[in-house]
Amino acid sequence: MEGGRQLTLTDDTPLTNLLAERGLFLTQDDGDASATVYICVRDGLPGGYPIGYALPSRTGTWFAYARSRPGRIFSCDQVDAGLWSLESALRSVLAHARYGDVLYALEESTGTDVTYTVKVPRSWSARLSALPGITHTSGRTLRLTSPAVALLRGQPERGGCYADLAGRLWLEGASYELRRELRRDV
């Protein structure tokens, strides 16, 4: 994204709020004649890490491309086409983008000693404790490392399980508070 400029949505739309909750921002490459709009995550490098983009077509509609297969560095797949607005294309990117592996690696590299606990429905306990950095402590309580929370921040909403920057874990539309604590066992 060298030479790109960060775009700002100044209205108070749900899309603006969603980008802020997920720690994402929009950018556009100054030298790009196609008017492609990228959704990026802050990764410590100038321009951020692109997780998808909206591309206008010659017919006035939009295409949506998203990083939908983790592990494929800088590779995005077309996830939607024929969309009538930039906003709908960006929403489609957000609905499909998977970038938890990027956030997980960034957080793991910091060596932070922070963990989180959360009480979830029993039906989610086993599924979540199968993910890296999440352990089942008792009953409905889970302990998550900060890289595990970062991994969940990079999951699409349509999967029914993701975390936001406000310290909430979302499971099938219901939110559960992530309680931050200092990790006792390293």
C-alpha positions in Angstrom: 0.0 0.0 0.0 3.0 2.3 -0.5 1.8 5.7 -1.5 -1.8 5.0 -0.4 -4.1 7.4 1.4 -6.3 6.4 4.2 -10.0 7.0 3.6 -12.2 8.1 6.4 -15.9 7.5 6.7 -17.2 10.4 8.8 -20.9 9.4 9.0 -22.2 7.3 11.8 -23.3 4.4 9.7 -23.3 0.8 10.9 -20.4 0.2 8.4 -18.3 2.9 10.0 -19.0 1.5 13.4 -18.3 -2.0 12.3 -14.9 -1.0 10.9 -14.0 0.8 14.1 -15.1 -2.2 16.3 -12.9 -4.6 14.2 -9.9 -2.2 14.2 -10.0 -1.9 10.4 -9.5 1.1 8.1 -10.1 1.9 4.5 -7.4 3.0 2.1 -7.0 3.7 -1.6 -3.7 3.6 -3.6 -3.0 7.0 -5.1 -1.6 5.5 -8.3 -4.5 3.2 -8.8 -6.7 4.3 -11.7 -9.3 1.7 -11.0 -10.5 3.4 -7.7 -10.0 0.1 -5.7 -10.9 0.6 -2.0 -8.9 -1.7 0.4 -9.9 -2.8 3.9 -6.8 -3.1 6.0 -5.8 -4.1 9.5 -3.2 -2.2 11.4 -0.1 -4.5 11.5 2.5 -1.9 12.4 3.7 -1.3 8.9 2.8 1.7 6.8 -0.5 1.2 4.9 -1.6 -1.8 7.0 -2.3 -5.4 5.9 -5.0 -5.7 3.2 -7.7 -8.2 4.0 -9.8 -7.5 1.0 -10.9 -4.9 -1.4 -13.9 -3.5 -3.5 -13.3 -3.1 -7.2 -15.6 -1.1 -9.4 -16.7 -2.6 -12.7 -17.2 -0.9 -16.1 -21.0 -1.4 -15.7 -21.2 0.6 -12.5 -21.5 -2.3 -10.1 -18.9 -3.5 -7.7 -16.8 -6.7 -7.1 -15.8 -7.8 -3.6 -12.5 -9.7 -2.9 -11.5 -11.1 0.5 -8.7 -13.0 2.1 -11.0 -15.9 2.8 -8.4 -18.7 3.1 -5.9 -18.1 5.9 -2.3 -19.0 5.2 -2.5 -17.7 1.7 -0.4 -14.5 2.0 -1.7 -11.5 0.0 -4.2 -13.7 -1.8 -7.8 -12.7 -2.1 -10.7 -14.5 -3.7 -13.7 -13.0 -5.4 -16.5 -13.4 -2.9 -19.3 -11.3 -4.6 -20.1 -9.5 -7.9 -22.7 -7.2 -9.3 -23.1 -5.2 -6.1 -24.8 -1.9 -6.5 -22.8 0.2 -4.1 -19.4 0.5 -2.6 -20.9 0.0 0.9 -22.4 -3.4 -0.1 -19.1 -4.5 -1.6 -17.2 -3.5 1.6 -19.8 -5.4 3.7 -19.3 -8.4 1.5 -15.6 -8.2 2.1 -16.1 -8.0 5.9 -18.5 -11.0 5.7 -15.9 -13.2 4.2 -12.5 -12.0 5.2 -10.4 -14.2 7.5 -7.3 -12.6 9.0 -7.2 -14.0 12.5 -3.9 -15.8 11.7 -2.3 -12.4 11.0 -3.6 -10.9 14.2 -2.6 -14.0 16.1 1.0 -13.9 14.9 1.3 -10.1 15.6 0.0 -10.5 19.1 2.1 -13.6 19.8 5.2 -11.7 18.7 4.6 -9.1 21.5 5.1 -11.7 24.2 2.3 -10.2 26.3 1.3 -11.9 29.5 -2.3 -10.9 29.4 -5.1 -13.5 29.5 -8.9 -13.1 29.4 -11.7 -15.1 30.9 -15.2 -15.4 29.6 -18.3 -17.4 30.6 -20.0 -18.9 27.5 -22.9 -21.3 27.0 -21.9 -24.9 27.5 -22.6 -25.7 23.8 -19.7 -23.4 22.9 -17.1 -24.5 25.6 -15.9 -27.6 23.7 -15.8 -25.9 20.3 -13.8 -22.9 21.5 -11.4 -24.8 23.7 -10.3 -26.6 20.5 -8.8 -23.4 19.2 -5.1 -22.4 20.0 -4.7 -20.4 23.2 -8.1 -21.3 24.7 -8.5 -23.6 27.6 -11.7 -24.7 29.4 -11.2 -24.0 33.1 -14.5 -25.0 34.7 -18.2 -25.1 33.9 -18.8 -22.5 31.3 -15.6 -20.5 31.9 -12.8 -20.3 29.3 -9.4 -18.7 29.6 -8.0 -17.1 26.4 -4.5 -15.8 25.7 -4.3 -12.4 24.0 -3.2 -14.1 20.8 -6.4 -16.3 20.9 -8.5 -13.1 21.3 -6.6 -11.6 18.4 -7.4 -14.7 16.3 -11.1 -14.3 17.1 -11.0 -10.6 16.2 -10.1 -11.7 12.7 -13.0 -14.1 12.1 -16.0 -13.0 9.9 -19.3 -12.3 11.6 -21.1 -14.7 9.5 -19.2 -17.5 11.2 -21.2 -16.8 14.4 -18.0 -16.5 16.6 -15.8 -13.4 16.7 -14.4 -10.9 19.1 -14.4 -7.1 18.9 -12.1 -4.3 20.2 -14.6 -3.4 22.9 -13.8 -6.6 24.8 -16.7 -8.7 23.8 -16.9 -12.2 22.4 -19.8 -12.6 20.0 -21.5 -16.0 19.7 -24.4 -16.4 17.4 -25.4 -12.7 17.9 -25.1 -12.7 21.7 -22.2 -10.9 23.4 -20.1 -12.1 26.4 -17.7 -9.9 28.3 -14.0 -10.8 28.0 -12.5 -10.0 31.4 -8.9 -9.0 31.2 -6.5 -10.4 33.8 -2.7 -10.8 34.2 -1.6 -14.2 33.3 -0.4 -16.1 36.3 1.2 -19.1 34.6 3.5 -18.4 31.8 
